[in-house]
Amino acid sequence: ATRPGGYGVRIQRGRRSGRRYGGGLTVKTWDHPQWGQFRYSGGAWEGSVSAPGFDAFAHDTGYRNVDMAAGEYELGFEADGESDLPSEAAMAVAAGVIANPAALVSRITAALWDDFNGRGPDSGMWWHGDLDTVREGIEPAPEGPDDLPQLMRLNRVVILKTIEEYRKPVARLDFGAAFEEEHGVSILTDGQAILGAGNEIEVSPYASP
């Protein structure tokens, strides 16, 4: 089948660990002309993209994509099933994130630093206005937003179909972080503005003033 706009979808016979399962595992794939092949798995289309600007987030968590090639990051699109392909709006959000890493690094760290200092929108997280706790156990302690990239690492980008009151696609960037090792940090963005902060378990758009 071919999606309008030229994005191909196909069924292929896949393998897992070099072995066939039940005569061969059926894997559904979706091909994007710039980003390559995505596979459907567990409610999302999953692939990887090149976005070397995010390498500025250099914290070594020891987990996830630490061993991926430099500049390569997981990209997923939330889906309700194998027939639910990413919308044009969802792909536009992803394109904004991929094309804009350097600017997003600056905006993410500025938003978090303001949050730590109790300025700007309140994320509702424990760290809002609690810079002293953020700094606990970190040497050298961060003194400004420019110090945060060394304390964070981008694990993946997930394009959500919708979230709470934000009724359109939005990107969730999931990070490992030295100041939140248990749950990590997640940032919501439309590819330009920072829309919310939290973690993978609990993240929502900033409340309206």
VOBA-1610 file (N, C-alpha, C; in pm, whole numbers, padded with zeros to 5 digits, always signed):
BEGIN
Ala+00085-00119+00000Ala+00000+00000+00000Ala+00088+00123+00000Thr+00037+00232-00055Thr+00113+00357-00058Thr+00027+00469-00003Arg+00082+00541+00090Arg+00011+00653+00150Arg+00012+00771+00054Pro-00098+00849+00046Pro-00095+00972-00033Pro+00022+01058+00010Gly+00097+01109-00086Gly+00217+01183-00054Gly+00341+01102-00078Gly+00324+00973-00111Gly+00438+00893-00152Gly+00508+00816-00043Tyr+00451+00805+00078Tyr+00515+00731+00185Tyr+00472+00585+00177Gly+00566+00497+00150Gly+00533+00358+00127Gly+00516+00279+00256Val+00420+00189+00257Val+00400+00097+00369Val+00401-00043+00312Arg+00468-00134+00380Arg+00476-00269+00328Arg+00486-00369+00442Ile+00449-00492+00409Ile+00467-00603+00502Ile+00591-00679+00458Gln+00680-00707+00552Gln+00797-00786+00516Gln+00814-00900+00616Arg+00887-01002+00574Arg+00916-01114+00661Arg+01043-01083+00737Gly+01031-01067+00867Gly+01146-01029+00947Gly+01201-01145+01028Arg+01314-01120+01090Arg+01377-01218+01177Arg+01408-01152+01311Arg+01416-01231+01413Arg+01453-01183+01545Arg+01569-01267+01595Ser+01681-01204+01623Ser+01802-01273+01667Ser+01843-01383+01571Gly+01818-01364+01443Gly+01861-01460+01342Gly+01776-01586+01335Arg+01663-01590+01409Arg+01578-01709+01409Arg+01439-01673+01360Arg+01375-01770+01296Arg+01237-01750+01254Arg+01145-01792+01368Tyr+01041-01715+01390Tyr+00942-01747+01491Tyr+00813-01785+01420Gly+00773-01911+01434Gly+00650-01956+01372Gly+00652-01943+01221Gly+00766-01975+01158Gly+00776-01967+01013Gly+00813-01829+00964Gly+00844-01738+01057Gly+00884-01602+01017Gly+00795-01499+01082Leu+00854-01400+01143Leu+00781-01295+01211Leu+00736-01190+01110Thr+00607-01158+01111Thr+00556-01055+01022Thr+00580-00918+01083Val+00652-00835+01012Val+00686-00701+01061Val+00632-00599+00962Lys+00556-00504+01012Lys+00504-00400+00925Lys+00598-00281+00929Thr+00632-00229+00812Thr+00725-00117+00804Thr+00664-00002+00727Trp+00717+00115+00753Trp+00677+00238+00685Trp+00804+00310+00644Asp+00813+00351+00519Asp+00934+00415+00467Asp+00911+00564+00445His+00995+00644+00507His+00991+00789+00487His+01106+00826+00393Pro+01083+00914+00297Pro+01187+00942+00197Pro+01315+01003+00253Gln+01307+01074+00365Gln+01428+01132+00424Gln+01477+01054+00547Trp+01386+01002+00625Trp+01423+00944+00755Trp+01437+00792+00753Gly+01409+00732+00639Gly+01430+00588+00627Gly+01313+00505+00679Gln+01345+00384+00721Gln+01243+00286+00755Gln+01205+00290+00903Phe+01075+00279+00927Phe+01019+00270+01061Phe+00946+00137+01073Arg+00951+00078+01191Arg+00879-00046+01217Arg+00773-00023+01324Tyr+00659-00087+01304Tyr+00553-00074+01403Tyr+00578-00168+01519Ser+00574-00114+01640Ser+00597-00195+01759Ser+00531-00130+01880Gly+00440-00202+01943Gly+00385-00159+02070Gly+00322-00021+02072Gly+00245+00012+01972Gly+00174+00139+01972Gly+00250+00256+01915Ala+00357+00227+01839Ala+00434+00337+01779Ala+00509+00288+01656Trp+00532+00380+01563Trp+00625+00357+01452Trp+00762+00401+01500Glu+00860+00311+01496Glu+00991+00338+01555Glu+01101+00333+01452Gly+01189+00433+01456Gly+01305+00438+01368Gly+01413+00522+01433Ser+01506+00568+01353Ser+01611+00656+01404Ser+01644+00760+01298Val+01692+00874+01344Val+01725+00984+01254Val+01858+01046+01295Ser+01916+01118+01202Ser+02039+01191+01230Ser+02005+01332+01276Ala+02052+01368+01396Ala+02031+01502+01451Ala+02150+01536+01540Pro+02268+01552+01480Pro+02391+01567+01558Pro+02393+01687+01652Gly+02308+01786+01628Gly+02304+01901+01718Gly+02266+01864+01860Phe+02194+01751+01875Phe+02155+01707+02010Phe+02270+01641+02085Asp+02383+01619+02018Asp+02499+01564+02088Asp+02552+01661+02193Ala+02505+01786+02191Ala+02542+01882+02296Ala+02500+01831+02433Phe+02393+01751+02437Phe+02353+01687+02563Phe+02444+01566+02583Ala+02545+01581+02667Ala+02658+01487+02669Ala+02668+01402+02795His+02567+01403+02881His+02573+01324+03004His+02572+01175+02972Asp+02662+01099+03033Asp+02669+00954+03011Asp+02582+00885+03115Thr+02462+00843+03073Thr+02370+00776+03165Thr+02402+00629+03181Gly+02473+00571+03083Gly+02500+00429+03087Gly+02386+00345+03033Tyr+02280+00409+02986Tyr+02162+00337+02939Tyr+02124+00383+02799Arg+02023+00314+02748Arg+01956+00348+02624Arg+02050+00367+02509Asn+02050+00485+02447Asn+02120+00502+02320Asn+02263+00551+02336Val+02323+00527+02453Val+02461+00570+02474Val+02553+00506+02369Asp+02519+00383+02328Asp+02605+00314+02232Asp+02560+00332+02087Met+02462+00418+02061Met+02422+00447+01923Met+02529+00533+01858Ala+02530+00533+01727Ala+02626+00616+01654Ala+02606+00763+01692Ala+02715+00837+01696Ala+02706+00979+01730Ala+02610+01049+01635Gly+02524+01130+01691Gly+02430+01205+01610Gly+02303+01131+01573Glu+02291+01003+01610Glu+02172+00924+01578Glu+02080+00916+01700Tyr+01951+00936+01677Tyr+01855+00935+01787Tyr+01728+00859+01748Glu+01669+00794+01847Glu+01543+00724+01826Glu+01433+00825+01797Leu+01350+00793+01699Leu+01233+00875+01667Leu+01113+00782+01656Gly+01008+00814+01731Gly+00887+00733+01727Gly+00764+00819+01705Phe+00663+00759+01642Phe+00535+00825+01621Phe+00427+00742+01689Glu+00357+00802+01783Glu+00247+00733+01850Glu+00143+00690+01747Ala+00091+00567+01761Ala-00005+00514+01665Ala-00106+00425+01737Asp-00228+00420+01683Asp-00333+00338+01740Asp-00339+00199+01680Gly-00247+00169+01590Gly-00243+00039+01526Gly-00158+00044+01401Glu-00137-00071+01338Glu-00051-00078+01220Glu-00103+00003+01103Ser-00234+00026+01098Ser-00292+00102+00987Ser-00293+00253+01014Asp-00251+00292+01134Asp-00252+00433+01173Asp-00116+00495+01144Leu-00101+00551+01025Leu+00027+00610+00985Leu+00039+00753+01037Pro+00162+00803+01055Pro+00181+00940+01102Pro+00112+01041+01010Ser+00046+01137+01070Ser-00022+01241+00993Ser+00079+01342+00941Glu+00036+01422+00845Glu+00123+01528+00794Glu+00160+01624+00906Ala+00065+01651+00997Ala+00093+01742+01108Ala+00198+01683+01201Ala+00189+01552+01228Ala+00288+01486+01314Ala+00426+01490+01250Met+00432+01465+01119Met+00562+01467+01051Met+00620+01608+01047Ala+00533+01709+01041Ala+00582+01847+01042Ala+00646+01881+01176Val+00586+01832+01286Val+00646+01854+01418Val+00782+01785+01426Ala+00788+01660+01380Ala+00916+01587+01381Ala+01020+01660+01299Ala+00981+01710+01183Ala+01076+01781+01097Ala+01129+01906+01167Gly+01042+01974+01241Gly+01086+02092+01315Gly+01189+02059+01421Val+01170+01947+01489Val+01265+01904+01592Val+01398+01866+01529Ile+01393+01787+01423Ile+01515+01737+01359Ile+01595+01850+01295Ala+01526+01949+01241Ala+01594+02057+01170Ala+01648+02166+01263Asn+01610+02159+01391Asn+01633+02274+01478Asn+01703+02237+01609Pro+01794+02139+01610Pro+01848+02093+01739Pro+01925+02199+01817Ala+02009+02277+01751Ala+02090+02375+01824Ala+02001+02477+01896Ala+01899+02526+01827Ala+01808+02622+01889Ala+01730+02557+02003Leu+01689+02431+01984Leu+01614+02363+02089Leu+01700+02337+02212Val+01827+02305+02193Val+01916+02286+02308Val+01913+02411+02395Ser+01928+02526+02334Ser+01929+02652+02407Ser+01795+02680+02474Arg+01685+02653+02403Arg+01553+02682+02459Arg+01518+02586+02571Ile+01556+02460+02557Ile+01529+02361+02662Ile+01603+02396+02790Thr+01731+02425+02779Thr+01810+02455+02899Thr+01766+02587+02963Ala+01729+02685+02881Ala+01680+02811+02937Ala+01549+02790+03012Ala+01458+02710+02954Ala+01330+02683+03019Ala+01349+02609+03150Leu+01436+02509+03151Leu+01461+02435+03275Leu+01525+02524+03380Trp+01622+02605+03340Trp+01689+02692+03437Trp+01590+02790+03500Asp+01502+02845+03419Asp+01397+02932+03473Asp+01309+02855+03570Asp+01273+02732+03533Asp+01190+02647+03619Asp+01260+02622+03753Phe+01387+02588+03748Phe+01464+02562+03870Phe+01466+02685+03962Asn+01463+02802+03901Asn+01471+02927+03977Asn+01334+02989+04007Gly+01228+02917+03973Gly+01094+02965+04004Gly+01046+03076+03915Arg+01107+03088+03797Arg+01066+03192+03702Arg+00987+03130+03587Gly+00905+03211+03525Gly+00835+03164+03406Gly+00728+03061+03439Pro+00683+02985+03338Pro+00578+02887+03360Pro+00620+02781+03462Asp+00524+02738+03544Asp+00549+02637+03647Asp+00520+02499+03588Ser+00622+02414+03583Ser+00604+02279+03531Ser+00524+02191+03626Gly+00516+02232+03754Gly+00450+02148+03853Gly+00538+02037+03907Met+00664+02036+03865Met+00756+01932+03910Met+00827+01974+04039Trp+00889+01875+04106Trp+00955+01901+04233Trp+01063+02008+04221Trp+01123+02020+04102Trp+01237+02111+04087Trp+01197+02258+04069His+01068+02287+04056His+01029+02427+04033His+01066+02511+04155Gly+01151+02611+04135Gly+01194+02698+04243Gly+01283+02630+04346Asp+01345+02517+04309Asp+01426+02441+04406Asp+01563+02409+04348Leu+01635+02513+04308Leu+01767+02495+04249Leu+01863+02424+04345Asp+01851+02449+04475Asp+01941+02386+04571Asp+01931+02234+04565Thr+01809+02181+04554Thr+01793+02035+04545Thr+01844+01983+04411Val+01821+02058+04305Val+01873+02019+04173Val+02024+02002+04180Arg+02091+02089+04253Arg+02237+02089+04259Arg+02294+01980+04351Glu+02212+01921+04435Glu+02262+01826+04535Glu+02337+01711+04469Gly+02458+01686+04516Gly+02538+01573+04469Gly+02602+01592+04333Ile+02588+01709+04273Ile+02646+01734+04141Ile+02768+01825+04155Glu+02881+01777+04109Glu+03005+01855+04113Glu+03068+01858+03974Pro+03100+01978+03924Pro+03063+02107+03982Pro+02915+02136+03966Ala+02861+02209+04060Ala+02719+02243+04057Ala+02690+02336+03940Pro+02577+02319+03873Pro+02544+02407+03761Pro+02521+02550+03808Glu+02574+02645+03733Glu+02562+02786+03767Glu+02474+02862+03669Gly+02435+02797+03562Gly+02352+02863+03462Gly+02304+02763+03359Pro+02219+02806+03267Pro+02164+02714+03167Pro+02269+02648+03080Asp+02381+02716+03058Asp+02486+02658+02973Asp+02553+02537+03037Asp+02533+02517+03168Asp+02591+02401+03236Asp+02502+02277+03227Leu+02377+02293+03186Leu+02283+02181+03189Leu+02307+02075+03082Pro+02353+02108+02961Pro+02374+02001+02862Pro+02467+01890+02910Gln+02564+01923+02995Gln+02654+01820+03047Gln+02587+01731+03150Leu+02468+01767+03193Leu+02394+01690+03293Leu+02276+01615+03233Met+02261+01619+03100Met+02147+01559+03033Met+02192+01483+02909Arg+02111+01386+02870Arg+02135+01315+02744Arg+02001+01280+02681Leu+01985+01313+02554Leu+01862+01281+02483Leu+01855+01132+02455Asn+01748+01068+02502Asn+01728+00926+02477Asn+01647+00902+02350Arg+01539+00977+02334Arg+01453+00955+02218Arg+01358+01072+02200Val+01301+01078+02081Val+01197+01176+02048Val+01072+01098+02011Val+00961+01130+02075Val+00833+01064+02046Val+00733+01171+02003Ile+00670+01151+01889Ile+00567+01244+01843Ile+00432+01190+01889Leu+00372+01260+01985Leu+00242+01221+02039Leu+00131+01278+01952Lys+00022+01203+01938Lys-00089+01249+01855Lys-00160+01368+01917Thr-00170+01367+02049Thr-00233+01475+02124Thr-00200+01454+02270Ile-00211+01560+02349Ile-00186+01547+02492Ile-00269+01651+02567Glu-00351+01603+02659Glu-00434+01687+02744Glu-00499+01800+02666Glu-00476+01923+02706Glu-00544+02035+02642Glu-00479+02078+02511Tyr-00365+02021+02478Tyr-00296+02055+02353Tyr-00343+01958+02246Arg-00448+01992+02175Arg-00517+01898+02088Arg-00459+01890+01948Lys-00329+01870+01941Lys-00263+01849+01813Lys-00130+01782+01840Pro-00063+01731+01736Pro+00062+01659+01759Pro+00167+01745+01830Val+00243+01680+01917Val+00347+01747+01993Val+00462+01649+02013Ala+00583+01700+02017Ala+00700+01615+02039Ala+00733+01608+02187Arg+00760+01486+02233Arg+00811+01466+02369Arg+00955+01419+02359Leu+01047+01497+02413Leu+01189+01462+02413Leu+01223+01405+02550Asp+01267+01280+02553Asp+01297+01211+02678Asp+01447+01210+02703Phe+01486+01254+02823Phe+01627+01266+02860Phe+01660+01183+02983Gly+01781+01132+02987Gly+01841+01092+03113Gly+01903+01217+03172Ala+01901+01229+03306Ala+01952+01352+03368Ala+02017+01322+03501Ala+02129+01388+03528Ala+02202+01368+03653Ala+02120+01416+03772Phe+02032+01514+03753Phe+01954+01568+03864Phe+01819+01499+03880Glu+01786+01405+03791Glu+01662+01326+03802Glu+01689+01189+03743Glu+01770+01110+03815Glu+01815+00981+03762Glu+01705+00877+03761Glu+01610+00888+03853Glu+01506+00785+03864Glu+01405+00791+03750His+01354+00909+03721His+01246+00922+03623His+01286+00996+03496Gly+01405+01056+03494Gly+01445+01131+03377Gly+01369+01261+03363Val+01390+01327+03252Val+01326+01455+03223Val+01264+01446+03084Ser+01144+01497+03070Ser+01079+01503+02939Ser+01038+01647+02909Ile+01055+01684+02785Ile+01022+01819+02738Ile+00921+01808+02625Leu+00818+01892+02628Leu+00721+01900+02519Leu+00754+02020+02432Thr+00751+02000+02301Thr+00777+02109+02207Thr+00703+02085+02076Asp+00674+02193+02006Asp+00616+02184+01872Asp+00725+02192+01766Gly+00851+02186+01810Gly+00964+02200+01721Gly+01025+02339+01727Gln+00953+02430+01791Gln+01000+02568+01806Gln+00998+02610+01953Ala+00878+02622+02009Ala+00863+02667+02147Ala+00867+02549+02244Ile+00905+02577+02369Ile+00899+02477+02475Ile+00761+02488+02539Leu+00685+02379+02536Leu+00545+02382+02576Leu+00519+02322+02713Gly+00616+02246+02766Gly+00597+02184+02896Gly+00719+02106+02937Ala+00728+02073+03066Ala+00841+01997+03119Ala+00791+01904+03228Gly+00858+01790+03240Gly+00822+01693+03342Gly+00911+01573+03327Asn+00852+01453+03338Asn+00926+01331+03310Asn+00840+01239+03226Glu+00895+01123+03189Glu+00824+01034+03097Glu+00693+00984+03157Ile+00684+00980+03289Ile+00563+00935+03356Ile+00462+01048+03370Glu+00512+01169+03392Glu+00426+01282+03423Glu+00477+01407+03353Val+00423+01434+03235Val+00458+01557+03164Val+00333+01612+03099Ser+00314+01742+03110Ser+00196+01806+03053Ser+00232+01948+03011Pro+00150+02008+02926Pro+00179+02146+02886Pro+00176+02240+03007Tyr+00253+02347+02998Tyr+00249+02448+03102Tyr+00106+02499+03118Ala+00068+02529+03241Ala-00064+02587+03265Ala-00070+02727+03207Ser-00186+02764+03157Ser-00204+02900+03104Ser-00195+03000+03219Pro-00132+03116+03195Pro-00120+03217+03300Pro-00257+03262+03349
//
